[in-house]
Amino acid sequence: MFSILPIGNLGKGKSQRTAVRMAAAMAGLSLLAPVTAFAQCTDNFNYFATISGVDRPVQSLLPLGSGSSLAVLTSTINTVNSAFLASSSAFVSAPGGAKPDERGNGMWMRGIAGSVETNTSSVGVLQPSVVTPSPTGTQNCKTSIKQTYEGFQLGYDIAVLNRGGSGANWHFGITGGQLAANLKDRTPGSSYSGFTVAGGQLEQNTQVPYVGLYSTYTQKGFFVDGMVRWDFYRNTFTDPGNGVTSQTGFDGRGFAVLGNMGQTFALRDGWFVEPSGGMMYSKVSIDPINVTGFSSVYATGVVTVNDIESLMGRFTLRVGRNLTVGNYAYQPFFSAGVYHEFLGNVSATSLEQGSTTTAINGLKMTTTSKDGLGTYGQFSLGTAVVLPNNITTFVRGDYRTGEHIESWGINGGVRFNF
């Protein structure tokens, strides 16, 4: 039996409802008024659903509507874009003792790996659609996501060294790489008065190959660098709680501009202090996601994600010491930084269409994930080593912590100057 039942007078139990019946009998689905709210997701919608005799939140009728899957998808892409790819600046070093206007070139590579857990909030609104009276109310969800990631980056650049005898060095290069991230929705189950919703079941794999151009200028401790980058998102996911039991894919494209500036101040006995700052703007466009749901009876349709924009700023203070042991030069360091996301809100719309239960086609909900990563701190410990034959290596461990994020990672690379 399929019914759409708006709330009339709601007391403490289902027997105290009054309602107006609409639509046709079909597929054992009912859309009814809610009794209470979930633990992880709270709402005051004036409808809920009964599916084959089991009471469920009304959003369970929508593609990826059950639980916090919409918020998980959008916040995942936002995290990959702003937390991981933001650290893709070039690995550049200039050999010492260059003659005025000497030409040079070099190639480098780096690898990264780590884990991140994010906690975000989202707000969902049912849009005016096929039901009468019009849906009212909002849904508020808390979402927890666990991701692991790994990736690599390569680069090659040419340089003008010791420009005009001033000690200035210009590098111009091309870079490319790939980041892979895997996640599992860790949002706990939610309990209504009278029915329970299972915890998050969405699992997603994201592959992001990217290419970019960069330039770096250094002179007597001062440095500035910039990069433009093109990202190509390849995503697959499963979500049994929303009827997606086989791999479903969707793609996206991103563009980013990164810039950094800083100054190294030499102190006594090889010690130094280095304040620096940076900004990154990025925009990611995601293709519509087609969802078949439960045998095209319900939770079937299309999910559209608005363009995801990020504006990330940072300030970092690095302290270290230059040491020479035999033929090797070491630079152990510690850094602490503050990062802030100035944008971060991401919206997605879930539209029910193509269902064999035609009475629910056109039902729609928009979910907005709030604040992105917000403000967080990053603490790093590492060392760079200059080897004979103009080879430079580094390794660095990172820890991030903030209201919405906790993460650890390792980052290491090698550069060959020619």
Secondary structure as GFF3:
##gff-version 3
##sequence-region A 1 418
A	DSSP	beta_strand	3	4	.	.	.	ID=ss1
A	DSSP	three_ten_helix	14	16	.	.	.	ID=ss2
A	DSSP	beta_strand	29	32	.	.	.	ID=ss3
A	DSSP	beta_strand	41	43	.	.	.	ID=ss4
A	DSSP	beta_strand	48	51	.	.	.	ID=ss5
A	DSSP	beta_strand	54	57	.	.	.	ID=ss6
A	DSSP	three_ten_helix	58	61	.	.	.	ID=ss7
A	DSSP	alpha_helix	69	79	.	.	.	ID=ss8
A	DSSP	pi_helix	80	84	.	.	.	ID=ss9
A	DSSP	three_ten_helix	85	87	.	.	.	ID=ss10
A	DSSP	beta_strand	102	126	.	.	.	ID=ss11
A	DSSP	beta_strand	138	163	.	.	.	ID=ss12
A	DSSP	beta_strand	168	185	.	.	.	ID=ss13
A	DSSP	beta_strand	190	191	.	.	.	ID=ss14
A	DSSP	beta_strand	196	197	.	.	.	ID=ss15
A	DSSP	beta_strand	203	219	.	.	.	ID=ss16
A	DSSP	beta_strand	222	239	.	.	.	ID=ss17
A	DSSP	three_ten_helix	240	242	.	.	.	ID=ss18
A	DSSP	beta_strand	244	263	.	.	.	ID=ss19
A	DSSP	beta_strand	265	266	.	.	.	ID=ss20
A	DSSP	three_ten_helix	268	270	.	.	.	ID=ss21
A	DSSP	beta_strand	271	286	.	.	.	ID=ss22
A	DSSP	beta_strand	289	291	.	.	.	ID=ss23
A	DSSP	beta_strand	301	305	.	.	.	ID=ss24
A	DSSP	beta_strand	308	321	.	.	.	ID=ss25
A	DSSP	beta_strand	323	325	.	.	.	ID=ss26
A	DSSP	beta_strand	328	341	.	.	.	ID=ss27
A	DSSP	beta_strand	346	352	.	.	.	ID=ss28
A	DSSP	three_ten_helix	358	360	.	.	.	ID=ss29
A	DSSP	beta_strand	364	370	.	.	.	ID=ss30
A	DSSP	beta_strand	375	387	.	.	.	ID=ss31
A	DSSP	beta_strand	391	402	.	.	.	ID=ss32
A	DSSP	beta_strand	405	417	.	.	.	ID=ss33
###
